Amino acid sequence: MILFQLLRSVSLSHFQHERVKGILTILGMSLGIAVYAGIRFASTNVFESFERSSEILAGAEQKFIFAQGGRIEETDVKNLFSLPGIESLTPLSKRYVTLSGQDALDTAVQVLGVDILQLGQIGFIPESASKSPRSAFLDLLKIKNSAALSAELSRRVGPDEFRILRDTEEVTIKNVLTLPEKGVGESFGGLTAVMDIAAYQELFQDYGRIDRLLIKTRAPFDEGLLKEKLREVSGGRLLLSAGENQARHGRKMTEAFSLNLQFLAGISLFVAVLLIYNSVSYAILKRRRELGILQSLGVKPRTLFQLISLESLGVGLIAALIGILAGYALSFLNVRFMASSISGLYFPVAVAHVKFNPAVTAECLLLGPLLAWLGCALPSLEIFRVPPRETFHYQNFESRFASSRAPLSAAGLGFLFLTFVFSDARWLEWNLLMGFVPPALLILGFVLLVPASLHFFICRSKPLFRRCGDLASFLALDHIQTTLQRNSVAVASAMVAIGMFMGMSTLIISFRGTVDQWIEHVTKADLFISSPYAISGAEGGYLPDKLLQLLARHPSAASYDWIVSRQADAGGRHIKINGVRFETLAEQDRLLYRAKPSPDEVQRWQKESGTVLISETLSNRLKIQEGGTLTLAGKDGERTFRVGSVFFDYSSDQGVVLMDDSVFENFFGESRKQGIALYLQNPADADAVSAWIEKSFEGHQIIVRKNVSLRREVMTIFDQTFRITKALQWISLIIAAFAILNTILMLTLERAREFAVLRALGAKGSLLTKMMTHEALILGAASAAGGILVGFALSLILVFVINKFFFAWSVVFNYPWTLMLSTLAGTLMLSFLCGWLPAQSFLKRMDSGLLRYE
């Protein structure tokens, strides 16, 4: 009962008198929670969309057959019906297209081609479906270019028909019926259209091949025997898999992406904890006399500890509620960025709308009060350590903290040593989460070193300012020293945010510079001719043979390279195999090699026909070096190739294999090409050649681009991928600004009587303003200096440890000195405002009442 009386009479009164400080604390914490909630809401929706699509298209128990290094030929299907344990085989093909029209511009849609007569057998349409009877799907066989649309897609495009962009041509598809809400209509974020396989092949001019065969088995079913028979029938080209494996593979690919975002959001939460720690420290110091009187009146220290804890829990709960609402609003923006990033890095993902996830909501509701209590627990122990008679002296609070500087510094050095130990890649191989242990240890180490470093700086600077006669700076340094605990926390919180900003910026800038250098090499050709499908990474969309022949003999052509791709599995990884002309590689030097070969070596690879080149990512992941071997599956079964060299590639984090065009044609039985890289004798002829191609092949879906436009597109995709990361960086800086402003405001209120005495003794308002602004500038400079140091160390870990392990890419380290200087200048400017604005407000309301002791 006494606890609730104290809450009503003491806590509410305290919050009323400290409204500004309390509001800043709540806003800082709620912003940190909003970042975390926004990431969690968005990531759960994006990844659930992918997992749900995988489960529906090939459920956890659903078996399917796919072809390594290509697609299943329809001529293969008849040989599979006689295999043991197979009751039915249902063909499935899939494409991602873009809607055309002002209501759904640039919206990706999943188009599925299936055997309509077998929909029930593969579970696409649930038994309980009543809105769209299965008999209605027979209309898809009668009406040309017709499809069944998911409810979400039908709502967007209307009930009658819609247009898609097939290559560069608009095609109208009739909306025959709406899919049930459960089943295939849920896949790809609800943006799905289902067509009969024959109509699908005619629409996309994709005859004779399918992506996979969905299997319905019958007893007795022996999976091992079926795999063996498949190997005999296809020579190892056709494999048996399950939707469960596909979903697991997708989750593994996106796990690192999700963990990185959650780690960045966790940094914001860490800064928020430091913010509430500082606020509670100030509250304890400000109320020491009040708490001492309560103890003298018989209130137990345990009750006072519970009182402070309940106050913090209330603040945390309010911050959590605000943060959840703000995070949910933020998630709508995050979903777009995350879906765009994952679609560019791994596979197409679509999210129609963001669901309000109860689990994430409950998580944040618990997280807010928990973090608030963690922030208040340590300073609240002051109640137990200090006898009531000592609560009237502020000096005891800081004097005890002075004795803890040495242990804190020792612990900080220990954490930095552990950072070095856990930066070994072998720890990351044990568990992905170990990748975030080194950055966390690094940050903790530097945080614990802040008090000793700040004290050292002050002790060395005070004599200098005293000799220079700079009274304002001397008094500012002296006050920072006497309030070292609170200032150390403010500096630490801002330092962490600035450090994360600089570390991530260094990684992004280094990565961008590396990709830019790589693009300069791989886009040396003057013109790139391809189909839109080849650009999106999908199979199909082959160029006319006549175009290939004409360009090879064109008088402006100096050299050329064919481009054709296949997807395959190697060492359990989904990789891309490209057929290229090794002759052109030697002539144009368009690859960045780990160990550059001579032109004679490249020509020898062309003659050997058993040599391939692999990307650095594949080399690192499969641990295959130059001279090693790689086994791939083609149309006639598996074949082992020798690895001639390793090249740098940033188009895929799974891996790329290059083989000579003639070898590719024999191995996969594919002579058609998806693209051409054309090198001109005179680059100035690019416009004329481009116009000639577009005019000569006007009826074909062909895209002609110059190297400059292609480079621009690649870098645009790169910038979109890291847009959400940059947003998180700036939000952390805003939280750091709250920390500095909150600290300066607390110190201003604490020194109200001191300023009033100085003013009564004749001190001018300008001196008091200088004291406060200099104090803020010193704290800002210390935060920026520490943040830059943390950022440099963090960037080394991100570039050479985490990036290397998660993505297997080598990145040329490039520290952004210009950004460092601008960050320093921006921090100082912000710190000046955080000191000047409270000073002006305080001087306006200063009166003689502040001189009264009580």
Secondary structure, 3 states (H helix, E strand, C coil): CHHHHHHHHHHHHHHHHCHHHHHHHHHHHHHHHHHHHHHHHHHHHHHHHHHHHHHHHCCCCCEEEEECCCCEEHHHHCCCCCCCCEEEEEEEEEEEEEEECCCCCCCEEEEEEECHHHCCCCCCCCCCCCCCCHHHHHHHHHCCCEEEECHHHHHHHCCCEEEEEECCEEEEEEEEEECCCCCHHHHHHHCEEEEEHHHHHHHCCCCCEECEEEEEECCCCCHHHHHHHHHHHHCCCEEEEEHHHHHHHHHHHHHHHHHHHHHHHHHHHHHHHHHHHHHHHHHHHHCHHHHHHHHHCCCCHHHHHHHHHHHHHHHHHHHHHHHHHHHHHHHHHHHHHHHHHHHHHCCCCCCCCCCCCHHHHHHHHHHHHHHHHHHHHHHHCHHHHCCHHHHHCCHHHHHHHHCCHHHHHHHHHHHHHHHHHHCCHHHHHHCHHHHHHHHHHHHHHHHHHHHHHHHHHHHHHHHHHHHHCCHHHHHHHHHHHHCHHHHHHHHHHHHHHHHHHHHHHHHHHHHHHHHHHHHHHHCCCCEEEECHHHHHCCCCCCCCHHHHHHHHCCCCEEEEEEEEEEEEEECCEEEEEEEECHHHHHHHCCCCECCCCCHHHHHHHHHHCCEEEEEHHHHHHHCCCCCCEEEEEECCEEEEEEEEEEECCCCCCCCEEEEEHHHHHHHHCCCCCCEEEEEECCHHHHHHHHHHHHHHCCCCCCEEEEHHHHHHHHHHHHHHHCHHHHHHHHHHHHHHHHHHHHHHHHHHHHCHHHHHHHHHCCCCHHHHHHHHHHHHHHHHHHHHHHHHHHHHHHHHHHHHHHHHHHHCCCCCCCCCHHHHHHHHHHHHHHHHHHHHHHHHHHHHCCCHHHHCCC
